[in-house]
Amino acid sequence: MLDTKTVKKISEFIYTKPRTIQEIAFHIQKNWRTADAYVEKISKEQGIIAVRTFREGTRGALKIAYWNNIEKIHSSEFQERLFKKIELARNKNDFSPFDIYQYVPENKRNAFLEEQTEEKITEKQDLINALRRTENQLLIFSGNLSWVNAVQGKTKIINIFEELAENNVSIKILCKVDLESINNIKKMLEINYKLKKELIEIKHAEQPFRAFIVDNKFVRFKEKRSGRDKNAFIFYNIIDEEWIEWIQKVFWNIFRTSISAEKRIKDIETIEKINIK
């Protein structure tokens, strides 16, 4: 059972320097498998620990846990400038993903323009297969979770999230929790109740991004194209490891200090004459 005391013991041990899973197991007096499970759980739920496997797939594979310094987000001046702009942004018009995209090496990025409605995902976007590539953790920046009601072909997008949760994928979501989004949020959280698992966690935040971060594999940003065509969107894909890590840190920096969706919904429902169906 992973309790607060054990989390603190592991975190403080890793904070001083990177540790192997075997070292952590010895430190907390548990077997390797238990220590590995604890580290993975802390990594997924709090983001303060990161894990990397060296020589993966060989007999000499080595798994290292290290401190993921979410306070020290930027490693360059332009990342620092970008983060300051993100901190001040409150909606999708306050910051463009292109401001990140332009710094990513050309061979580690691609983008395309596509027309779509909120309810229908195009084949070119292919959100279903993008989401299905997630093996461990999916981090999501959203506005009002409008994609909960979307379909790609004949497949409901929300069914893909249930599929991921069934496969024990951790799903963390930042979105604006208000009257407009409450029903969408409840649909997502219903997956937890249905599967009797707490794999989907949603927190309230007013932030400018619409994006999916799939493990350490790629980030996909979505941006509404400025102009008359309200159904035109630009999609930015980033596969650069350094930039993915930076965007993950931006996510965790916001997520760890945000209020839970359940708490905020409960508070909204205390407002007199508010009728939420």
N, C-alpha and C positions, 0 to 999 in steps of 0.2 A: 504494500500500500504506500503510495507516494504522498507523504504529508508535507506540511510547510517546513518542518524542521529539516527533513531530508533534502528538500529543494534548496534551502539555505546552505546546507552543508556541501552539496554538490556545486552550487553556484560559486561559493567562496573558494572552493578548491580549484575550480577552473579559472576563476578570475585572475589568479596569480600568474598562471602560465597554461598553455595547452596541455591536455592530459589524454592518455589513451583510455579506452573503456576499461581495460584491465586495471589500470591505476585507480580509476574511480570506483570500480567494484571492491578493490581492496580497502579503499578509504572509507566506504560506507558499509563494509562487511556484508556484501551481497555477492551473488554469483554474476558472471559476465552478462548473461541474458537479462537479468533483472536490471543491472546497471545500464545496459544499452537501452532498455525500454524506458527507464526513468529519464535518461538524457534526451531521447526522442520526444518524450512527452513535454519536457520543459522547453525544448526547442520549438515545438509546434504551438504550444499554448502561450508562451511568454516572449519568444523571440530573442531572449538574452544569451542563448547558447547556440552556436552553429556547429555542424558536424561535417567532417570531410573524410573520405576513405581513400587511402593511397594504395596503389597496386591492386585495385579492386578486381575481383575475379581470379586472383591467384592465391596460392597457399600462404603467401607471405603478406596478405592484405592487412593493412593497419588502419584502424578507425580512431580518429582524433577528434576530441571535443574542445572547442575554444570559445573564448568570450566574444560575443557579437556586440561590439560597442555601438549601440544605437544612438548614444549621445553624440559620438563623434561621427557624424554622418558624412561629411564632405572630406575628400582627399585632395581636392584641388580648388582653386579660387572660383572657377566658374560653377562648380557644384555647390559651393557655399552661397554664391549669388542666387543660383536657382532655388535652393532650399529656402532662402529668405523670402523670395517671391511666392513660393508655394505656401509658406506659413501665413502669408497675408491674404491669399486667395480664398474665396468663399464659394464660388460657383464656377461652372465650366467655362465661362467667358473671361475669367480672370487670369487664366494661365493656359497656354497652348502646349500640348505634348511635343510639338515641333521644336520647342526651345530645348528639349532634351535630345530629341532625335538628331538634331543637327551636329551634336558633338560625338555621336556614336560612329565608329569606323564604318565605312561604306560596305565592307564585306560582312558586317555583323548586323545589318538592318535591311528592311524593305518596307514599302508603304504602297497603298493603293486606294483609289477613290471608288466608292460604291454607293449606289442608291438603294435604300431599303426603308421600310416602315418599321416602327418600333415592334410590331407584332410578328414580322416575318424576317428571319435570318436568311441571307442569300447563300448559295452554294460556294461562291468565291470566298466569303467570309468563313464559312465552315466552322462555326463555333462548336459544334458537337465534337468533331475530331480534335479540335484544339483543347477542349476541356478534358476529353478522354485521355490525353497524354499525361494528365496529372497522376503521379504515383503516391506522393506523400502529402503535399500541402498546396492549397489554392488560396491565394490572397486576392481580394477583390476591392477595387475602388468603384463605388457606384453613386448614383444620384438618388433615385427612388426605386431601384430594383425593377425597372420596367421590363427587363428581359425575363422575369419570372413568368410572364404571360406570353412569351414569344414562342414561335415554332420554327423549325428548320425542316422543310419538306412536311412530313407527317409526324415528326417527332417533337414532343414538347420539351423545351429546354429544361424545365424544372425536373423532368424525369431523369435527365443526365446528372443533375445534382444529387438526386436520390441514389442513382447508380454509384456515384463517387462515394457518397456517405456509406453505402453498403460495403464498399471496398476499403472502409476505414481511412478515407482521405480527410484530412483536417481542412475545413473551409472557414476562413475568417473574412468578414465583410465590413467595410466602412461605408455608411450611407447616411442620408439625411432622414432622421426618424421624425415624421410629422404626419398630419392627417392624410396627406396624399399617398404616403408610402406604407402606412400601417398594414393594410390588407396584404400587400406583397410580402412584407416582412413576416407576417403570421404564416403565410403559405410556405416560406422557406423554413421557419422554425418548426412547422408541423412535421417536417421530415425527421427531426430529432425525436419527436414524440412517437411517430410511427415506427421508427427503427429501434426505439429505446436506447439511443446513443446520443451523446452530446458533442457531435462533431461539427455542427454549424454554430458559429458564434458571430453575432452582429452587434456593432456598436455605432453610436451616433456621431457623425462628424460632417461639418460643412466644408467640403474640400473640392478642388477643381477637376479631379481626374475621373475618367471612366476607363477602367483598365482591369485586365486579368493578369496575374503573375503565376505562371505554372511552374511549380517547383523552382529549380535553378535553371530551367530550360529556356524560357522566353517570357517576354512581356508583350501584351497587345494593348495598345491604347486606341480609343475611339474618340474622334472629334467631329463635331458637326461643322460642315463646311460653311463658311460665311457667305452670304448671298441670298438670292431669292429662293433657291431650291431647298425646301425644308427637309427633304428626304435624302440629301447628299451628305455622306460621311467620309472622313479619311481615317484609314486604319494604319497604325504604325506598329510594326513588329520589330522587336529588339532581341537579339540572341547573344549580345556581348556580356560575358560573365561579370565584368566589373560594374557595368551599368545596371544589370539585373540586381546585383547585391546592393547597390546604392538605392535603387527604387524600393527594394524590400525594407531597407532601413528607414526610408521615408515613411513607408506604411506603418512599421512597428512604432515609430516615434509618435505618430498620431494615434494609433490603436491603443497603446498601453495607457494613455491618459483620457480616453474617451469613455462616456457612460454607456452601459449596456442598453440594447434596444428594449429588452423586457422592462427595465426600470423606467425608461423614458415613456414607453407606451402606458405603463401603469399610472404614471403621473399625468399624462395627457387625458386619460380616461377619468381623472378626478375633476376635470373642468365641467362645470354644470352645463347641462343642455347639449353636451357633445354626444352625438349619436354615431357610434362606430359600428358598422355592420361587417 
